[in-house]
Structure formats: C-alpha cells, structure tokens
Amino acid sequence: MITTADLLKRIKAHCRARKISETTFGRKAVNDGKLVARLRAGGTISIRTLQRIEAALAADEAVAA
C-alpha cells in the first residue's frame, strides 16, 4: 500500500522531471489544481482518485521512455 508521503514524492519527482507545477499535474491528472496542496495538508483521496493519479504517472512515464 502506498503512503501519502510516497505518493507526494512520486508526484514531486514527476513534476520536476517534466518541468511542470504540482498544480498543473493535479489539474491534468484529476482535474483538481489543489490536489497536491490538500494532500500535504493531510487531506485524503478516494481509491478512484489514487487510480487516476497512478494512471497519469504511468502514462507520462511511458511517453518519456
């Protein structure tokens, strides 16, 4: 099971590698520009949202490869 801290690390690394803001990532992945900020503040997400985030990360990694 992935922790919030692990997810935030992956998102941060992803954003750095692609030179996009975390707001842009949230908007593209789940149509929520405040996603990362809310996670940092202790917010939770649904399993469906996690699946959408994972899919966005995987899709971008596949394109970059």
mmCIF file of the N, C-alpha and C atoms, coordinates in Angstrom:
data_MODEL
# 
_entry.id   MODEL 
# 
loop_
_atom_site.group_PDB 
_atom_site.id 
_atom_site.type_symbol 
_atom_site.label_atom_id 
_atom_site.label_alt_id 
_atom_site.label_comp_id 
_atom_site.label_asym_id 
_atom_site.label_entity_id 
_atom_site.label_seq_id 
_atom_site.pdbx_PDB_ins_code 
_atom_site.Cartn_x 
_atom_site.Cartn_y 
_atom_site.Cartn_z 
_atom_site.occupancy 
_atom_site.B_iso_or_equiv 
_atom_site.pdbx_formal_charge 
_atom_site.auth_seq_id 
_atom_site.auth_comp_id 
_atom_site.auth_asym_id 
_atom_site.auth_atom_id 
_atom_site.pdbx_PDB_model_num 
ATOM 1   N N  . MET A 1 1  ? 0.843   -1.184 0.000   1.00 0.00 ? 1  MET A N  1 
ATOM 2   C CA . MET A 1 1  ? 0.000   0.000  0.000   1.00 0.00 ? 1  MET A CA 1 
ATOM 3   C C  . MET A 1 1  ? 0.882   1.238  0.000   1.00 0.00 ? 1  MET A C  1 
ATOM 4   N N  . ILE A 1 2  ? 0.507   2.204  -0.770  1.00 0.00 ? 2  ILE A N  1 
ATOM 5   C CA . ILE A 1 2  ? 1.283   3.433  -0.895  1.00 0.00 ? 2  ILE A CA 1 
ATOM 6   C C  . ILE A 1 2  ? 0.858   4.432  0.187   1.00 0.00 ? 2  ILE A C  1 
ATOM 7   N N  . THR A 1 3  ? 1.831   5.110  0.746   1.00 0.00 ? 3  THR A N  1 
ATOM 8   C CA . THR A 1 3  ? 1.526   6.135  1.743   1.00 0.00 ? 3  THR A CA 1 
ATOM 9   C C  . THR A 1 3  ? 1.393   7.479  1.049   1.00 0.00 ? 3  THR A C  1 
ATOM 10  N N  . THR A 1 4  ? 0.789   8.431  1.748   1.00 0.00 ? 4  THR A N  1 
ATOM 11  C CA . THR A 1 4  ? 0.670   9.780  1.203   1.00 0.00 ? 4  THR A CA 1 
ATOM 12  C C  . THR A 1 4  ? 2.044   10.366 0.934   1.00 0.00 ? 4  THR A C  1 
ATOM 13  N N  . ALA A 1 5  ? 2.987   10.147 1.855   1.00 0.00 ? 5  ALA A N  1 
ATOM 14  C CA . ALA A 1 5  ? 4.345   10.670 1.677   1.00 0.00 ? 5  ALA A CA 1 
ATOM 15  C C  . ALA A 1 5  ? 4.991   10.093 0.422   1.00 0.00 ? 5  ALA A C  1 
ATOM 16  N N  . ASP A 1 6  ? 4.815   8.795  0.192   1.00 0.00 ? 6  ASP A N  1 
ATOM 17  C CA . ASP A 1 6  ? 5.376   8.163  -1.007  1.00 0.00 ? 6  ASP A CA 1 
ATOM 18  C C  . ASP A 1 6  ? 4.741   8.727  -2.279  1.00 0.00 ? 6  ASP A C  1 
ATOM 19  N N  . LEU A 1 7  ? 3.441   8.914  -2.240  1.00 0.00 ? 7  LEU A N  1 
ATOM 20  C CA . LEU A 1 7  ? 2.740   9.459  -3.396  1.00 0.00 ? 7  LEU A CA 1 
ATOM 21  C C  . LEU A 1 7  ? 3.218   10.877 -3.685  1.00 0.00 ? 7  LEU A C  1 
ATOM 22  N N  . LEU A 1 8  ? 3.354   11.683 -2.645  1.00 0.00 ? 8  LEU A N  1 
ATOM 23  C CA . LEU A 1 8  ? 3.834   13.053 -2.829  1.00 0.00 ? 8  LEU A CA 1 
ATOM 24  C C  . LEU A 1 8  ? 5.250   13.080 -3.400  1.00 0.00 ? 8  LEU A C  1 
ATOM 25  N N  . LYS A 1 9  ? 6.099   12.165 -2.961  1.00 0.00 ? 9  LYS A N  1 
ATOM 26  C CA . LYS A 1 9  ? 7.464   12.087 -3.507  1.00 0.00 ? 9  LYS A CA 1 
ATOM 27  C C  . LYS A 1 9  ? 7.430   11.766 -4.997  1.00 0.00 ? 9  LYS A C  1 
ATOM 28  N N  . ARG A 1 10 ? 6.585   10.822 -5.372  1.00 0.00 ? 10 ARG A N  1 
ATOM 29  C CA . ARG A 1 10 ? 6.477   10.454 -6.793  1.00 0.00 ? 10 ARG A CA 1 
ATOM 30  C C  . ARG A 1 10 ? 5.963   11.614 -7.632  1.00 0.00 ? 10 ARG A C  1 
ATOM 31  N N  . ILE A 1 11 ? 4.958   12.309 -7.111  1.00 0.00 ? 11 ILE A N  1 
ATOM 32  C CA . ILE A 1 11 ? 4.400   13.447 -7.844  1.00 0.00 ? 11 ILE A CA 1 
ATOM 33  C C  . ILE A 1 11 ? 5.449   14.547 -7.975  1.00 0.00 ? 11 ILE A C  1 
ATOM 34  N N  . LYS A 1 12 ? 6.149   14.828 -6.892  1.00 0.00 ? 12 LYS A N  1 
ATOM 35  C CA . LYS A 1 12 ? 7.175   15.877 -6.912  1.00 0.00 ? 12 LYS A CA 1 
ATOM 36  C C  . LYS A 1 12 ? 8.268   15.549 -7.929  1.00 0.00 ? 12 LYS A C  1 
ATOM 37  N N  . ALA A 1 13 ? 8.752   14.312 -7.923  1.00 0.00 ? 13 ALA A N  1 
ATOM 38  C CA . ALA A 1 13 ? 9.787   13.896 -8.871  1.00 0.00 ? 13 ALA A CA 1 
ATOM 39  C C  . ALA A 1 13 ? 9.275   13.975 -10.308 1.00 0.00 ? 13 ALA A C  1 
ATOM 40  N N  . HIS A 1 14 ? 8.043   13.569 -10.492 1.00 0.00 ? 14 HIS A N  1 
ATOM 41  C CA . HIS A 1 14 ? 7.416   13.604 -11.812 1.00 0.00 ? 14 HIS A CA 1 
ATOM 42  C C  . HIS A 1 14 ? 7.346   15.044 -12.329 1.00 0.00 ? 14 HIS A C  1 
ATOM 43  N N  . CYS A 1 15 ? 6.924   15.946 -11.469 1.00 0.00 ? 15 CYS A N  1 
ATOM 44  C CA . CYS A 1 15 ? 6.797   17.351 -11.858 1.00 0.00 ? 15 CYS A CA 1 
ATOM 45  C C  . CYS A 1 15 ? 8.158   17.967 -12.168 1.00 0.00 ? 15 CYS A C  1 
ATOM 46  N N  . ARG A 1 16 ? 9.141   17.654 -11.367 1.00 0.00 ? 16 ARG A N  1 
ATOM 47  C CA . ARG A 1 16 ? 10.498  18.167 -11.623 1.00 0.00 ? 16 ARG A CA 1 
ATOM 48  C C  . ARG A 1 16 ? 11.022  17.673 -12.962 1.00 0.00 ? 16 ARG A C  1 
ATOM 49  N N  . ALA A 1 17 ? 10.860  16.389 -13.220 1.00 0.00 ? 17 ALA A N  1 
ATOM 50  C CA . ALA A 1 17 ? 11.376  15.799 -14.457 1.00 0.00 ? 17 ALA A CA 1 
ATOM 51  C C  . ALA A 1 17 ? 10.705  16.390 -15.694 1.00 0.00 ? 17 ALA A C  1 
ATOM 52  N N  . ARG A 1 18 ? 9.448   16.757 -15.578 1.00 0.00 ? 18 ARG A N  1 
ATOM 53  C CA . ARG A 1 18 ? 8.706   17.285 -16.715 1.00 0.00 ? 18 ARG A CA 1 
ATOM 54  C C  . ARG A 1 18 ? 8.582   18.800 -16.700 1.00 0.00 ? 18 ARG A C  1 
ATOM 55  N N  . LYS A 1 19 ? 9.165   19.421 -15.686 1.00 0.00 ? 19 LYS A N  1 
ATOM 56  C CA . LYS A 1 19 ? 9.162   20.884 -15.546 1.00 0.00 ? 19 LYS A CA 1 
ATOM 57  C C  . LYS A 1 19 ? 7.749   21.453 -15.590 1.00 0.00 ? 19 LYS A C  1 
ATOM 58  N N  . ILE A 1 20 ? 6.881   20.828 -14.789 1.00 0.00 ? 20 ILE A N  1 
ATOM 59  C CA . ILE A 1 20 ? 5.521   21.338 -14.637 1.00 0.00 ? 20 ILE A CA 1 
ATOM 60  C C  . ILE A 1 20 ? 5.270   21.581 -13.157 1.00 0.00 ? 20 ILE A C  1 
ATOM 61  N N  . SER A 1 21 ? 4.311   22.425 -12.871 1.00 0.00 ? 21 SER A N  1 
ATOM 62  C CA . SER A 1 21 ? 3.976   22.685 -11.472 1.00 0.00 ? 21 SER A CA 1 
ATOM 63  C C  . SER A 1 21 ? 3.100   21.562 -10.929 1.00 0.00 ? 21 SER A C  1 
ATOM 64  N N  . GLU A 1 22 ? 3.070   21.464 -9.627  1.00 0.00 ? 22 GLU A N  1 
ATOM 65  C CA . GLU A 1 22 ? 2.216   20.458 -8.992  1.00 0.00 ? 22 GLU A CA 1 
ATOM 66  C C  . GLU A 1 22 ? 0.748   20.773 -9.242  1.00 0.00 ? 22 GLU A C  1 
ATOM 67  N N  . THR A 1 23 ? 0.425   22.048 -9.364  1.00 0.00 ? 23 THR A N  1 
ATOM 68  C CA . THR A 1 23 ? -0.941  22.449 -9.683  1.00 0.00 ? 23 THR A CA 1 
ATOM 69  C C  . THR A 1 23 ? -1.332  21.926 -11.062 1.00 0.00 ? 23 THR A C  1 
ATOM 70  N N  . THR A 1 24 ? -0.431  22.075 -12.020 1.00 0.00 ? 24 THR A N  1 
ATOM 71  C CA . THR A 1 24 ? -0.687  21.579 -13.374 1.00 0.00 ? 24 THR A CA 1 
ATOM 72  C C  . THR A 1 24 ? -0.862  20.069 -13.368 1.00 0.00 ? 24 THR A C  1 
ATOM 73  N N  . PHE A 1 25 ? -0.014  19.375 -12.614 1.00 0.00 ? 25 PHE A N  1 
ATOM 74  C CA . PHE A 1 25 ? -0.154  17.921 -12.531 1.00 0.00 ? 25 PHE A CA 1 
ATOM 75  C C  . PHE A 1 25 ? -1.539  17.549 -12.007 1.00 0.00 ? 25 PHE A C  1 
ATOM 76  N N  . GLY A 1 26 ? -1.952  18.151 -10.905 1.00 0.00 ? 26 GLY A N  1 
ATOM 77  C CA . GLY A 1 26 ? -3.255  17.836 -10.321 1.00 0.00 ? 26 GLY A CA 1 
ATOM 78  C C  . GLY A 1 26 ? -4.393  18.103 -11.284 1.00 0.00 ? 26 GLY A C  1 
ATOM 79  N N  . ARG A 1 27 ? -4.289  19.219 -11.998 1.00 0.00 ? 27 ARG A N  1 
ATOM 80  C CA . ARG A 1 27 ? -5.326  19.571 -12.953 1.00 0.00 ? 27 ARG A CA 1 
ATOM 81  C C  . ARG A 1 27 ? -5.381  18.554 -14.087 1.00 0.00 ? 27 ARG A C  1 
ATOM 82  N N  . LYS A 1 28 ? -4.215  18.161 -14.602 1.00 0.00 ? 28 LYS A N  1 
ATOM 83  C CA . LYS A 1 28 ? -4.192  17.199 -15.711 1.00 0.00 ? 28 LYS A CA 1 
ATOM 84  C C  . LYS A 1 28 ? -4.601  15.799 -15.264 1.00 0.00 ? 28 LYS A C  1 
ATOM 85  N N  . ALA A 1 29 ? -4.159  15.394 -14.085 1.00 0.00 ? 29 ALA A N  1 
ATOM 86  C CA . ALA A 1 29 ? -4.404  14.023 -13.625 1.00 0.00 ? 29 ALA A CA 1 
ATOM 87  C C  . ALA A 1 29 ? -5.842  13.798 -13.176 1.00 0.00 ? 29 ALA A C  1 
ATOM 88  N N  . VAL A 1 30 ? -6.369  14.726 -12.385 1.00 0.00 ? 30 VAL A N  1 
ATOM 89  C CA . VAL A 1 30 ? -7.695  14.502 -11.794 1.00 0.00 ? 30 VAL A CA 1 
ATOM 90  C C  . VAL A 1 30 ? -8.591  15.740 -11.825 1.00 0.00 ? 30 VAL A C  1 
ATOM 91  N N  . ASN A 1 31 ? -8.205  16.723 -12.643 1.00 0.00 ? 31 ASN A N  1 
ATOM 92  C CA . ASN A 1 31 ? -8.976  17.959 -12.758 1.00 0.00 ? 31 ASN A CA 1 
ATOM 93  C C  . ASN A 1 31 ? -9.113  18.675 -11.412 1.00 0.00 ? 31 ASN A C  1 
ATOM 94  N N  . ASP A 1 32 ? -8.023  18.700 -10.648 1.00 0.00 ? 32 ASP A N  1 
ATOM 95  C CA . ASP A 1 32 ? -8.020  19.329 -9.325  1.00 0.00 ? 32 ASP A CA 1 
ATOM 96  C C  . ASP A 1 32 ? -6.666  19.989 -9.092  1.00 0.00 ? 32 ASP A C  1 
ATOM 97  N N  . GLY A 1 33 ? -6.596  21.284 -9.321  1.00 0.00 ? 33 GLY A N  1 
ATOM 98  C CA . GLY A 1 33 ? -5.353  22.014 -9.153  1.00 0.00 ? 33 GLY A CA 1 
ATOM 99  C C  . GLY A 1 33 ? -4.859  22.087 -7.722  1.00 0.00 ? 33 GLY A C  1 
ATOM 100 N N  . LYS A 1 34 ? -5.723  21.830 -6.763  1.00 0.00 ? 34 LYS A N  1 
ATOM 101 C CA . LYS A 1 34 ? -5.331  21.899 -5.348  1.00 0.00 ? 34 LYS A CA 1 
ATOM 102 C C  . LYS A 1 34 ? -5.022  20.528 -4.748  1.00 0.00 ? 34 LYS A C  1 
ATOM 103 N N  . LEU A 1 35 ? -4.986  19.512 -5.581  1.00 0.00 ? 35 LEU A N  1 
ATOM 104 C CA . LEU A 1 35 ? -4.773  18.141 -5.122  1.00 0.00 ? 35 LEU A CA 1 
ATOM 105 C C  . LEU A 1 35 ? -3.541  18.007 -4.239  1.00 0.00 ? 35 LEU A C  1 
ATOM 106 N N  . VAL A 1 36 ? -2.387  18.419 -4.725  1.00 0.00 ? 36 VAL A N  1 
ATOM 107 C CA . VAL A 1 36 ? -1.133  18.221 -4.001  1.00 0.00 ? 36 VAL A CA 1 
ATOM 108 C C  . VAL A 1 36 ? -1.135  19.029 -2.707  1.00 0.00 ? 36 VAL A C  1 
ATOM 109 N N  . ALA A 1 37 ? -1.616  20.244 -2.757  1.00 0.00 ? 37 ALA A N  1 
ATOM 110 C CA . ALA A 1 37 ? -1.669  21.078 -1.551  1.00 0.00 ? 37 ALA A CA 1 
ATOM 111 C C  . ALA A 1 37 ? -2.556  20.433 -0.485  1.00 0.00 ? 37 ALA A C  1 
ATOM 112 N N  . ARG A 1 38 ? -3.685  19.878 -0.909  1.00 0.00 ? 38 ARG A N  1 
ATOM 113 C CA . ARG A 1 38 ? -4.579  19.227 0.055   1.00 0.00 ? 38 ARG A CA 1 
ATOM 114 C C  . ARG A 1 38 ? -3.957  17.972 0.642   1.00 0.00 ? 38 ARG A C  1 
ATOM 115 N N  . LEU A 1 39 ? -3.236  17.209 -0.175  1.00 0.00 ? 39 LEU A N  1 
ATOM 116 C CA . LEU A 1 39 ? -2.549  16.021 0.339   1.00 0.00 ? 39 LEU A CA 1 
ATOM 117 C C  . LEU A 1 39 ? -1.493  16.419 1.363   1.00 0.00 ? 39 LEU A C  1 
ATOM 118 N N  . ARG A 1 40 ? -0.745  17.477 1.068   1.00 0.00 ? 40 ARG A N  1 
ATOM 119 C CA . ARG A 1 40 ? 0.281   17.949 2.012   1.00 0.00 ? 40 ARG A CA 1 
ATOM 120 C C  . ARG A 1 40 ? -0.334  18.413 3.327   1.00 0.00 ? 40 ARG A C  1 
ATOM 121 N N  . ALA A 1 41 ? -1.541  18.941 3.243   1.00 0.00 ? 41 ALA A N  1 
ATOM 122 C CA . ALA A 1 41 ? -2.229  19.444 4.436   1.00 0.00 ? 41 ALA A CA 1 
ATOM 123 C C  . ALA A 1 41 ? -2.912  18.328 5.217   1.00 0.00 ? 41 ALA A C  1 
ATOM 124 N N  . GLY A 1 42 ? -2.743  17.089 4.766   1.00 0.00 ? 42 GLY A N  1 
ATOM 125 C CA . GLY A 1 42 ? -3.321  15.964 5.486   1.00 0.00 ? 42 GLY A CA 1 
ATOM 126 C C  . GLY A 1 42 ? -4.624  15.449 4.921   1.00 0.00 ? 42 GLY A C  1 
ATOM 127 N N  . GLY A 1 43 ? -5.029  15.977 3.784   1.00 0.00 ? 43 GLY A N  1 
ATOM 128 C CA . GLY A 1 43 ? -6.262  15.523 3.166   1.00 0.00 ? 43 GLY A CA 1 
ATOM 129 C C  . GLY A 1 43 ? -6.146  14.099 2.649   1.00 0.00 ? 43 GLY A C  1 
ATOM 130 N N  . THR A 1 44 ? -7.280  13.508 2.390   1.00 0.00 ? 44 THR A N  1 
ATOM 131 C CA . THR A 1 44 ? -7.318  12.140 1.878   1.00 0.00 ? 44 THR A CA 1 
ATOM 132 C C  . THR A 1 44 ? -7.912  12.143 0.473   1.00 0.00 ? 44 THR A C  1 
ATOM 133 N N  . ILE A 1 45 ? -7.711  11.033 -0.222  1.00 0.00 ? 45 ILE A N  1 
ATOM 134 C CA . ILE A 1 45 ? -8.289  10.863 -1.548  1.00 0.00 ? 45 ILE A CA 1 
ATOM 135 C C  . ILE A 1 45 ? -8.955  9.497  -1.615  1.00 0.00 ? 45 ILE A C  1 
ATOM 136 N N  . SER A 1 46 ? -9.844  9.368  -2.567  1.00 0.00 ? 46 SER A N  1 
ATOM 137 C CA . SER A 1 46 ? -10.518 8.082  -2.754  1.00 0.00 ? 46 SER A CA 1 
ATOM 138 C C  . SER A 1 46 ? -9.602  7.126  -3.521  1.00 0.00 ? 46 SER A C  1 
ATOM 139 N N  . ILE A 1 47 ? -9.971  5.868  -3.499  1.00 0.00 ? 47 ILE A N  1 
ATOM 140 C CA . ILE A 1 47 ? -9.218  4.872  -4.261  1.00 0.00 ? 47 ILE A CA 1 
ATOM 141 C C  . ILE A 1 47 ? -9.280  5.215  -5.748  1.00 0.00 ? 47 ILE A C  1 
ATOM 142 N N  . ARG A 1 48 ? -10.410 5.663  -6.209  1.00 0.00 ? 48 ARG A N  1 
ATOM 143 C CA . ARG A 1 48 ? -10.573 6.043  -7.624  1.00 0.00 ? 48 ARG A CA 1 
ATOM 144 C C  . ARG A 1 48 ? -9.615  7.175  -7.988  1.00 0.00 ? 48 ARG A C  1 
ATOM 145 N N  . THR A 1 49 ? -9.483  8.167  -7.118  1.00 0.00 ? 49 THR A N  1 
ATOM 146 C CA . THR A 1 49 ? -8.563  9.272  -7.383  1.00 0.00 ? 49 THR A CA 1 
ATOM 147 C C  . THR A 1 49 ? -7.128  8.771  -7.411  1.00 0.00 ? 49 THR A C  1 
ATOM 148 N N  . LEU A 1 50 ? -6.782  7.889  -6.492  1.00 0.00 ? 50 LEU A N  1 
ATOM 149 C CA . LEU A 1 50 ? -5.442  7.300  -6.488  1.00 0.00 ? 50 LEU A CA 1 
ATOM 150 C C  . LEU A 1 50 ? -5.187  6.562  -7.801  1.00 0.00 ? 50 LEU A C  1 
ATOM 151 N N  . GLN A 1 51 ? -6.171  5.826  -8.272  1.00 0.00 ? 51 GLN A N  1 
ATOM 152 C CA . GLN A 1 51 ? -6.027  5.100  -9.534  1.00 0.00 ? 51 GLN A CA 1 
ATOM 153 C C  . GLN A 1 51 ? -5.802  6.061  -10.697 1.00 0.00 ? 51 GLN A C  1 
ATOM 154 N N  . ARG A 1 52 ? -6.498  7.182  -10.690 1.00 0.00 ? 52 ARG A N  1 
ATOM 155 C CA . ARG A 1 52 ? -6.330  8.178  -11.751 1.00 0.00 ? 52 ARG A CA 1 
ATOM 156 C C  . ARG A 1 52 ? -4.947  8.816  -11.688 1.00 0.00 ? 52 ARG A C  1 
ATOM 157 N N  . ILE A 1 53 ? -4.454  9.075  -10.476 1.00 0.00 ? 53 ILE A N  1 
ATOM 158 C CA . ILE A 1 53 ? -3.108  9.634  -10.308 1.00 0.00 ? 53 ILE A CA 1 
ATOM 159 C C  . ILE A 1 53 ? -2.073  8.637  -10.809 1.00 0.00 ? 53 ILE A C  1 
ATOM 160 N N  . GLU A 1 54 ? -2.207  7.382  -10.386 1.00 0.00 ? 54 GLU A N  1 
ATOM 161 C CA . GLU A 1 54 ? -1.275  6.334  -10.814 1.00 0.00 ? 54 GLU A CA 1 
ATOM 162 C C  . GLU A 1 54 ? -1.286  6.187  -12.338 1.00 0.00 ? 54 GLU A C  1 
ATOM 163 N N  . ALA A 1 55 ? -2.462  6.257  -12.934 1.00 0.00 ? 55 ALA A N  1 
ATOM 164 C CA . ALA A 1 55 ? -2.568  6.142  -14.390 1.00 0.00 ? 55 ALA A CA 1 
ATOM 165 C C  . ALA A 1 55 ? -1.874  7.313  -15.081 1.00 0.00 ? 55 ALA A C  1 
ATOM 166 N N  . ALA A 1 56 ? -2.036  8.506  -14.549 1.00 0.00 ? 56 ALA A N  1 
ATOM 167 C CA . ALA A 1 56 ? -1.384  9.683  -15.132 1.00 0.00 ? 56 ALA A CA 1 
ATOM 168 C C  . ALA A 1 56 ? 0.128   9.581  -15.017 1.00 0.00 ? 56 ALA A C  1 
ATOM 169 N N  . LEU A 1 57 ? 0.613   9.137  -13.868 1.00 0.00 ? 57 LEU A N  1 
ATOM 170 C CA . LEU A 1 57 ? 2.058   8.966  -13.687 1.00 0.00 ? 57 LEU A CA 1 
ATOM 171 C C  . LEU A 1 57 ? 2.595   7.915  -14.657 1.00 0.00 ? 57 LEU A C  1 
ATOM 172 N N  . ALA A 1 58 ? 1.910   6.804  -14.772 1.00 0.00 ? 58 ALA A N  1 
ATOM 173 C CA . ALA A 1 58 ? 2.353   5.714  -15.644 1.00 0.00 ? 58 ALA A CA 1 
ATOM 174 C C  . ALA A 1 58 ? 2.317   6.126  -17.118 1.00 0.00 ? 58 ALA A C  1 
ATOM 175 N N  . ALA A 1 59 ? 1.277   6.830  -17.516 1.00 0.00 ? 59 ALA A N  1 
ATOM 176 C CA . ALA A 1 59 ? 1.156   7.255  -18.914 1.00 0.00 ? 59 ALA A CA 1 
ATOM 177 C C  . ALA A 1 59 ? 2.285   8.202  -19.291 1.00 0.00 ? 59 ALA A C  1 
ATOM 178 N N  . ASP A 1 60 ? 2.580   9.152  -18.430 1.00 0.00 ? 60 ASP A N  1 
ATOM 179 C CA . ASP A 1 60 ? 3.658   10.097 -18.709 1.00 0.00 ? 60 ASP A CA 1 
ATOM 180 C C  . ASP A 1 60 ? 5.012   9.410  -18.696 1.00 0.00 ? 60 ASP A C  1 
ATOM 181 N N  . GLU A 1 61 ? 5.196   8.425  -17.816 1.00 0.00 ? 61 GLU A N  1 
ATOM 182 C CA . GLU A 1 61 ? 6.463   7.692  -17.770 1.00 0.00 ? 61 GLU A CA 1 
ATOM 183 C C  . GLU A 1 61 ? 6.645   6.863  -19.036 1.00 0.00 ? 61 GLU A C  1 
ATOM 184 N N  . ALA A 1 62 ? 5.559   6.314  -19.556 1.00 0.00 ? 62 ALA A N  1 
ATOM 185 C CA . ALA A 1 62 ? 5.632   5.518  -20.781 1.00 0.00 ? 62 ALA A CA 1 
ATOM 186 C C  . ALA A 1 62 ? 5.992   6.400  -21.977 1.00 0.00 ? 62 ALA A C  1 
ATOM 187 N N  . VAL A 1 63 ? 5.456   7.606  -22.016 1.00 0.00 ? 63 VAL A N  1 
ATOM 188 C CA . VAL A 1 63 ? 5.748   8.538  -23.100 1.00 0.00 ? 63 VAL A CA 1 
ATOM 189 C C  . VAL A 1 63 ? 7.201   8.991  -23.029 1.00 0.00 ? 63 VAL A C  1 
ATOM 190 N N  . ALA A 1 64 ? 7.705   9.205  -21.816 1.00 0.00 ? 64 ALA A N  1 
ATOM 191 C CA . ALA A 1 64 ? 9.079   9.675  -21.630 1.00 0.00 ? 64 ALA A CA 1 
ATOM 192 C C  . ALA A 1 64 ? 10.109  8.597  -21.957 1.00 0.00 ? 64 ALA A C  1 
ATOM 193 N N  . ALA A 1 65 ? 9.708   7.348  -21.885 1.00 0.00 ? 65 ALA A N  1 
ATOM 194 C CA . ALA A 1 65 ? 10.660  6.236  -22.107 1.00 0.00 ? 65 ALA A CA 1 
ATOM 195 C C  . ALA A 1 65 ? 10.979  6.006  -23.556 1.00 0.00 ? 65 ALA A C  1 
# 
